[in-house]
């Protein structure tokens, strides 16, 4: 999720006559530029690429990578490129439900729809016989994954080996998201300040309905963390958190650290990253990328895979 509500209250005071955004065919919002995983799921999902694994393949670690609120599978393309032709780990890039097609589809989706795509790939892998599965979530996929744990989803399933969260959002950096229920219906939508190139892989317009869904999800997960969440046996959790994240307040990492414990009562791992980016592992299409940004990405990719294959 990007910083999209900085002027929310002011915008509500001067809302335009039309609540319909000026969508063009060059935007993901337009319904003509679809996420490539829709056309070629076998290139993105292990469950489609290898639906009947050999015993050796079934034992190979699988990472299910899940993107953020306004994003698509593009958010984890760089990890796939970095992995190259490695055969000791597989990568599934999940497109969240309601995403990657059009503004209209996004508008009518719920956070349960977003989460449903993660569950579908996880269940498909388990049914196929895969036994070593890890979940990697960025931004909004962080609370989506945490809710799976808190709700007991894994209680009767194969347990994930690792939960790896990059810049998970529990508390937004922009606190005006909490006002979306009041001013959202007046606005209709919020436009993102992003380069035109990003419009092809990130939603430019964010329907207020989906922002309300996001707020509802964050409230549910924050309350679960306050009650306390225990990881399944033999499951570990690590949070990678940008220190100066413009979208997800770094206190999000603190709340997860305080609210989640391993099955034997030990603390989870948190690594604070010297970065001013949100989802700092995604550098493609950014207007400015520093040497430090590249080093952060490399170090995190290396650590993620090391944890999964060990």
C-alpha positions in Angstrom: 0.0 0.0 0.0 1.3 3.4 -0.9 0.7 6.7 1.0 -2.6 7.6 -0.5 -4.6 9.5 2.2 -2.3 12.4 3.1 -4.9 14.9 1.9 -8.0 12.8 2.6 -9.9 15.3 4.8 -9.1 18.2 2.6 -10.2 16.2 -0.5 -13.5 15.4 1.2 -14.2 19.1 1.6 -13.6 19.8 -2.1 -14.9 16.5 -3.6 -15.6 16.7 -7.3 -19.0 16.3 -8.8 -18.1 12.9 -10.3 -17.2 10.0 -8.1 -16.0 7.9 -11.1 -12.2 8.1 -11.8 -10.8 9.1 -15.1 -9.4 5.6 -16.0 -7.5 5.1 -19.2 -6.7 1.9 -21.1 -3.0 2.3 -20.2 -3.9 1.7 -16.5 -4.3 -1.6 -14.7 -7.6 -0.1 -13.6 -8.9 -0.1 -17.2 -9.7 -3.7 -17.6 -7.4 -4.2 -20.6 -4.0 -4.7 -18.9 -4.4 -7.9 -16.9 -1.9 -9.5 -14.6 0.1 -12.1 -16.6 -0.6 -14.8 -14.0 -4.2 -14.8 -15.2 -3.2 -15.8 -18.7 -0.3 -18.1 -17.8 -0.9 -19.4 -14.3 1.6 -22.3 -14.8 4.4 -19.7 -15.0 3.5 -18.3 -11.6 1.9 -21.0 -9.5 3.7 -24.2 -8.5 0.4 -26.0 -8.1 -0.2 -25.4 -11.8 3.3 -25.9 -13.0 3.9 -29.1 -11.1 0.4 -30.5 -10.1 1.7 -34.1 -9.8 5.2 -33.7 -8.1 7.6 -36.6 -7.8 8.6 -37.5 -4.2 11.7 -35.4 -4.5 9.8 -32.4 -5.9 7.2 -32.7 -3.1 9.9 -32.3 -0.5 11.4 -29.2 -2.2 10.7 -26.0 -0.3 7.9 -23.8 -1.9 7.6 -20.1 -1.2 4.2 -18.6 -1.7 4.8 -14.9 -2.4 1.8 -12.6 -1.8 1.7 -8.9 -2.8 0.2 -5.7 -1.2 -3.1 -3.9 -1.3 -2.8 -2.1 -4.7 -0.2 -4.3 -6.3 0.0 -7.4 -8.4 2.3 -10.4 -8.9 4.8 -7.8 -10.3 5.8 -7.0 -6.7 7.8 -10.3 -6.4 9.1 -10.5 -10.0 12.5 -9.5 -8.9 12.7 -12.4 -6.4 11.9 -14.8 -9.3 14.6 -13.2 -11.4 17.1 -13.4 -8.6 16.3 -17.1 -8.0 17.1 -17.8 -11.7 17.2 -21.5 -12.5 17.6 -22.8 -8.9 15.9 -26.1 -8.4 16.3 -26.3 -4.6 13.4 -24.0 -4.0 10.1 -23.2 -5.9 8.3 -19.9 -6.0 4.5 -19.4 -6.3 3.5 -15.8 -7.0 -0.1 -15.4 -5.9 -2.4 -12.8 -7.3 -4.7 -11.7 -4.5 -8.4 -12.1 -5.2 -10.1 -9.1 -6.9 -6.8 -7.9 -8.2 -5.0 -7.6 -11.5 -8.1 -7.2 -13.7 -10.0 -3.9 -13.4 -11.0 -1.1 -11.1 -14.5 -2.6 -11.1 -13.3 -6.0 -9.9 -11.1 -4.4 -7.3 -13.9 -2.1 -6.1 -16.3 -5.0 -5.3 -13.7 -7.3 -3.6 -13.4 -7.9 0.1 -10.4 -8.6 2.2 -11.7 -12.2 2.4 -11.4 -12.3 -1.4 -7.8 -11.1 -1.3 -7.0 -13.7 1.3 -8.8 -16.5 -0.5 -6.2 -16.6 -3.3 -3.5 -17.4 -0.7 -5.6 -20.1 0.8 -6.4 -21.6 -2.6 -2.7 -22.0 -3.6 -1.8 -23.3 -0.1 -4.5 -25.9 -0.2 -3.7 -26.9 -3.8 0.0 -27.5 -2.9 -0.9 -29.5 0.2 -3.4 -31.6 -1.8 -0.7 -32.2 -4.5 1.6 -33.6 -1.8 4.0 -30.7 -1.1 5.2 -30.8 2.5 7.6 -27.9 2.9 5.7 -24.7 2.3 6.5 -21.1 3.5 4.5 -17.9 3.1 6.1 -14.6 2.1 3.9 -11.6 2.3 4.5 -7.9 1.6 2.5 -5.0 3.0 -1.2 -6.0 3.3 -0.4 -9.6 2.8 1.2 -9.4 6.2 -2.1 -9.0 8.1 -3.7 -11.5 5.7 -1.2 -14.1 6.7 -1.4 -13.3 10.4 -5.1 -13.6 10.2 -4.7 -17.1 8.8 -2.7 -18.0 11.9 -5.0 -16.2 14.4 -8.2 -17.7 12.9 -6.8 -21.3 13.2 -6.6 -21.9 9.5 -3.5 -24.1 9.9 -4.9 -26.1 12.8 -6.1 -28.9 10.6 -3.6 -28.5 7.7 0.1 -29.0 7.0 1.9 -26.3 8.9 4.0 -23.7 7.0 7.7 -23.9 7.9 8.2 -20.1 7.7 6.1 -17.0 7.7 8.2 -14.1 6.2 6.7 -10.6 6.2 8.2 -7.6 4.4 6.9 -4.3 5.6 3.7 -5.7 7.0 1.1 -3.0 7.8 -0.8 -3.1 11.1 -0.7 0.7 11.7 -0.6 2.9 8.7 2.0 5.7 8.6 -0.9 8.0 7.4 -3.3 7.9 10.3 -6.2 9.3 8.3 -7.1 5.8 7.0 -9.1 5.6 10.2 -11.4 8.3 8.8 -12.2 6.4 5.6 -15.6 5.2 6.9 -16.7 8.8 7.3 -15.2 10.6 4.3 -14.8 7.6 2.0 -18.4 7.6 0.6 -18.0 11.3 -0.2 -14.8 10.7 -2.1 -15.6 7.6 -3.9 -12.0 6.9 -4.6 -8.4 8.1 -3.9 -5.9 8.6 -6.6 -2.3 7.5 -6.1 0.7 9.7 -6.8 2.8 7.3 -8.8 4.8 7.2 -12.1 2.8 6.3 -15.2 4.9 3.1 -15.6 3.6 1.9 -12.2 0.0 2.4 -13.4 0.3 -0.8 -15.5 1.1 -3.0 -12.4 -0.4 -1.0 -9.5 -3.9 0.4 -9.2 -3.8 4.1 -9.8 -7.3 4.6 -8.3 -8.2 3.0 -4.9 -11.9 2.6 -4.3 -13.0 3.8 -0.9 -14.8 0.5 -0.5 -11.5 -1.4 -0.6 -9.9 1.1 1.8 -12.7 0.3 4.2 -12.0 -3.3 3.7 -8.3 -2.7 4.5 -9.2 -0.8 7.6 -11.5 -3.6 8.7 -8.7 -6.2 8.2 -6.2 -4.1 10.1 -8.6 -3.7 13.0 -9.2 -7.4 13.2 -5.6 -8.3 13.1 -4.6 -5.6 15.6 -7.2 -6.9 18.1 -5.9 -10.5 17.6 -2.3 -9.3 18.3 -3.6 -7.6 21.5 -5.1 -10.9 22.6 -2.0 -12.8 21.6 -1.3 -15.1 18.7 0.6 -18.4 18.9 2.3 -19.9 15.9 1.8 -23.5 15.0 4.4 -26.0 16.2 7.5 -26.0 14.0 6.6 -22.7 12.4 8.8 -19.6 12.6 8.0 -16.0 11.8 10.4 -13.2 10.7 9.4 -9.6 10.0 11.6 -7.4 7.8 10.7 -3.7 8.4 11.8 -0.5 6.8 12.7 2.1 9.4 11.2 5.0 7.5 8.3 3.4 5.8 5.9 6.0 4.3 3.0 3.6 4.3 3.3 1.1 7.1 4.3 2.7 10.4 7.4 0.9 11.9 5.3 0.4 15.1 3.6 -2.4 13.1 6.7 -4.5 13.6 6.6 -3.8 17.4 2.9 -4.9 17.6 3.7 -8.1 15.8 6.7 -8.8 18.0 4.7 -8.2 21.1 1.6 -10.0 19.9 3.1 -13.2 18.4 5.0 -16.0 20.0 6.3 -19.3 18.8 4.6 -22.6 19.9 7.1 -22.9 22.7 6.6 -19.3 23.9 9.7 -17.8 22.3 9.8 -14.4 20.5 9.7 -14.0 16.8 12.5 -12.5 14.7 12.4 -8.8 13.6 14.9 -7.1 11.4 14.8 -3.3 11.0 16.0 -2.2 7.6 17.8 1.1 6.9 15.3 2.2 4.2 12.8 4.9 3.4 10.9 2.7 1.0 7.6 0.7 1.4 8.1 -2.9 0.3 11.8 -2.2 -0.1 12.4 -5.5 -1.8 10.6 -4.1 -4.9 12.9 -1.7 -6.8 11.8 -2.1 -10.4 10.1 1.0 -11.8 11.1 3.2 -8.9 12.3 6.6 -10.0 15.3 6.6 -7.7 17.2 3.5 -6.5 20.3 3.8 -4.4 23.2 1.4 -3.8 21.9 0.9 -0.3 18.4 0.0 -1.7 20.0 -2.7 -3.9 22.0 -4.1 -1.0 18.9 -4.2 1.2 17.1 -6.2 -1.5 20.0 -8.6 -2.0 20.5 -9.2 1.7 16.8 -9.9 2.3 16.4 -12.2 -0.7 19.4 -14.1 0.5 18.1 -14.4 4.1 14.6 -15.4 2.9 15.9 -18.3 0.8 18.5 -19.3 3.4 15.7 -19.7 6.0 13.5 -21.7 3.6 16.1 -24.2 2.3 17.9 -24.9 5.6 
